[in-house]
Amino acid sequence: MTAEAVETVETPVCSAKGCREDAVWVLAWNNPKIHTPERRKTWLACESHREHLSEFLGVRGFLKDVVLLKEWEEQGG
């Protein structure tokens, strides 16, 4: 295998502003004013930011689900 054939796999990082930690959680959400009910947008969160990001989405009524990134990927999310 040549060096050109090796793919770089990037580790997903947290969506919190300025955070570069590895993502562990997927926060699935939608804004009912602009998205259909079945549509899911996602933010990624590290352990440190999961609660803060969940609260941010939750107080707005946007948060639909919080799932481990590994499980989300296994479900084909």
Helices and strands as residue ranges (DSSP letters): G 3-5, E 25-29, E 41-45, H 50-59, E 63-68, H 69-74
